[in-house]
Amino acid sequence: MASYDTYRQQIIDHLEAEHSKAMADTIAQLIVENETAFAAGVSVLREGDAKQRQRMAWPFSKAWEIREELYEPYYGQIVDWLPEAGHDAERRCFVRILAHAPLPVEKLGELFEAAFQWLSDPQAATAVRVWSMDICTRIAEMEPDLKREVALAIREAMVHGSKGMQSRGRKMLKRLEK
């Protein structure tokens, strides 16, 4: 097994070489090998330069599809990373994971605040808004006092949203009506 530093350097070398689906797949496979490789991937995602963080978001998201259990200790930390996510790729990666993952109960307030802000921001990337819609709906199902506010934000997002956002919005509104 390679060392943490070796994994980290391999990841950076792949990120610097190209930005492609093949690169994302290669890094995703690399970081799911073991916890050391995963920790090295997290390090690049959090401590790399802006280009490395942006490029690392895609393989980090793909790796979640392969070995979700590696992420369990990180869900709370991912919420902490939301305010620092400087690029749409990072935000999209984080909210996509959190939209499907068990929600960290101790971080629901911070998570709701970030997701609601992106849902309500017409300038935010569509994917970020759609995944944020999912997160807000899930939290509102746990905290029924938020249902009205979330439904209002979803309806507003749907007005000028893409067809995909409108479709997801209708599904989320049905869930909120229950």
Phi, psi and omega per residue, in radians:
M1 nan 2.361 -3.141
A2 -1.273 2.825 3.118
S3 -1.436 2.894 3.094
Y4 -0.941 -0.857 -3.104
D5 -1.099 -0.640 3.112
T6 -1.151 -0.793 3.092
Y7 -1.056 -0.787 -3.103
R8 -1.051 -0.779 -3.129
Q9 -1.171 -0.677 3.095
Q10 -1.057 -0.755 3.133
I11 -1.084 -0.841 -3.136
I12 -1.069 -0.726 3.127
D13 -1.051 -0.759 3.103
H14 -1.111 -0.745 -3.125
L15 -1.125 -0.662 -3.115
E16 -1.289 -0.522 -3.051
A17 -1.211 -0.726 -3.081
E18 -2.903 2.926 3.033
H19 -2.235 1.732 -3.057
S20 -2.650 2.980 3.075
K21 -1.086 -0.694 3.128
A22 -1.072 -0.729 3.104
M23 -1.103 -0.791 -3.132
A24 -1.080 -0.735 3.115
D25 -1.134 -0.748 -3.140
T26 -1.071 -0.830 -3.126
I27 -1.181 -0.706 3.119
A28 -1.020 -0.793 3.121
Q29 -1.114 -0.660 -3.134
L30 -1.141 -0.807 -3.029
I31 -1.337 -0.255 3.092
V32 -1.586 0.007 3.137
E33 -1.026 -0.773 -3.102
N34 -2.894 3.027 -3.072
E35 -1.149 -0.545 3.118
T36 -1.162 -0.802 3.103
A37 -1.104 -0.685 3.128
F38 -1.120 -0.790 3.119
A39 -1.055 -0.652 3.089
A40 -1.134 -0.697 3.086
G41 -1.106 -0.744 3.097
V42 -1.069 -0.732 3.137
S43 -1.034 -0.774 3.119
V44 -1.138 -0.732 3.139
L45 -1.085 -0.623 -3.072
R46 -1.654 -0.547 -2.989
E47 -2.066 -0.069 3.125
G48 -1.234 3.044 3.066
D49 -1.263 3.040 -3.038
A50 -0.999 -0.736 -3.139
K51 -1.143 -0.735 3.134
Q52 -1.137 -0.752 3.129
R53 -1.095 -0.775 3.135
Q54 -1.060 -0.817 -3.100
R55 -1.258 -0.523 -3.111
M56 -1.278 -0.378 -3.105
A57 -1.037 -0.725 -3.102
W58 -1.127 -0.934 3.111
P59 -1.114 -0.545 3.107
F60 -1.100 -0.729 3.098
S61 -1.177 -0.744 3.117
K62 -1.117 -0.673 -3.134
A63 -1.114 -0.566 3.105
W64 -1.046 -0.646 3.123
E65 -1.168 -0.466 -3.083
I66 -1.506 -0.826 -3.068
R67 -2.428 1.292 -3.110
E68 -0.953 -0.603 -3.059
E69 -1.103 -0.420 3.098
L70 -1.136 -0.409 -3.044
Y71 -1.509 -0.311 -3.030
E72 -0.864 -0.786 3.136
P73 -1.243 -0.166 -3.024
Y74 -1.792 -0.143 -3.042
Y75 -0.973 -0.787 3.104
G76 -1.108 -0.693 3.116
Q77 -1.150 -0.661 3.128
I78 -1.040 -0.683 3.074
V79 -1.064 -0.738 3.125
D80 -1.103 -0.507 -3.125
W81 -1.343 -0.318 -3.040
L82 -0.942 -0.854 -3.116
P83 -1.113 -0.402 -3.109
E84 -1.606 -0.096 -3.105
A85 -1.164 1.857 -3.003
G86 -1.559 -0.199 -3.095
H87 -2.270 2.624 3.123
D88 -0.963 -0.605 -3.136
A89 -1.081 -0.730 3.113
E90 -1.151 -0.839 -3.134
R91 -1.050 -0.782 3.141
R92 -1.060 -0.776 3.128
C93 -1.041 -0.873 -3.052
F94 -1.158 -0.815 -3.099
V95 -1.255 -0.512 3.078
R96 -1.109 -0.799 3.120
I97 -1.113 -0.846 -3.082
L98 -1.186 -0.432 3.103
A99 -1.170 -0.401 -3.105
H100 -1.923 -0.319 -3.026
A101 -1.474 2.845 2.971
P102 -1.062 2.275 -3.093
L103 -1.313 2.304 3.104
P104 -1.258 1.830 -3.019
V105 -0.964 -0.662 -3.107
E106 -1.222 -0.162 -3.096
K107 -2.095 0.268 -3.068
L108 -1.037 -0.673 -3.125
G109 -1.081 -0.871 3.140
E110 -1.142 -0.699 3.138
L111 -1.124 -0.797 3.137
F112 -1.079 -0.757 -3.118
E113 -1.028 -0.840 -3.128
A114 -1.161 -0.818 -3.102
A115 -1.134 -0.707 -3.135
F116 -1.154 -0.679 3.116
Q117 -1.071 -0.791 3.138
W118 -1.228 -0.654 3.073
L119 -1.033 -0.704 -3.058
S120 -1.452 -0.154 -3.071
D121 -1.631 1.874 -3.126
P122 -1.122 -0.294 3.127
Q123 -1.508 -0.210 3.135
A124 -1.222 2.645 3.119
A125 -1.037 2.519 -3.086
T126 -0.979 -0.807 -3.121
A127 -1.079 -0.686 3.116
V128 -1.109 -0.736 3.139
R129 -1.154 -0.731 -3.110
V130 -1.160 -0.813 3.122
W131 -1.148 -0.602 3.084
S132 -1.137 -0.606 3.075
M133 -1.047 -0.763 3.105
D134 -1.071 -0.814 -3.112
I135 -1.083 -0.838 -3.137
C136 -1.056 -0.691 3.118
T137 -1.126 -0.784 3.135
R138 -1.066 -0.724 -3.142
I139 -1.199 -0.706 3.127
A140 -1.117 -0.558 3.070
E141 -1.149 -0.518 3.104
M142 -1.479 -0.508 -3.122
E143 -2.161 1.453 -3.006
P144 -0.985 -0.388 3.105
D145 -1.101 -0.326 -3.110
L146 -1.582 -0.177 -3.028
K147 -0.985 -0.792 -3.092
R148 -1.100 -0.801 -3.134
E149 -1.097 -0.744 3.140
V150 -1.182 -0.764 3.122
A151 -1.034 -0.712 3.112
L152 -1.094 -0.783 3.138
A153 -1.136 -0.676 3.118
I154 -1.132 -0.794 3.123
R155 -1.043 -0.718 3.127
E156 -1.135 -0.736 3.130
A157 -1.120 -0.590 -3.108
M158 -1.221 -0.468 -3.061
V159 -0.969 -0.847 -3.114
H160 -2.006 0.247 -3.100
G161 -1.403 2.904 3.095
S162 -1.165 2.960 3.088
K163 -1.030 -0.706 3.119
G164 -1.107 -0.712 3.112
M165 -1.160 -0.688 3.119
Q166 -1.121 -0.741 3.127
S167 -1.104 -0.842 3.127
R168 -1.103 -0.683 3.125
G169 -1.035 -0.761 3.113
R170 -1.069 -0.733 3.121
K171 -1.118 -0.734 -3.121
M172 -1.190 -0.676 3.119
L173 -1.103 -0.679 3.077
K174 -1.078 -0.726 3.115
R175 -1.123 -0.665 -3.116
L176 -1.254 -0.415 3.139
E177 -1.294 -0.281 -3.097
K178 -1.265 nan nan
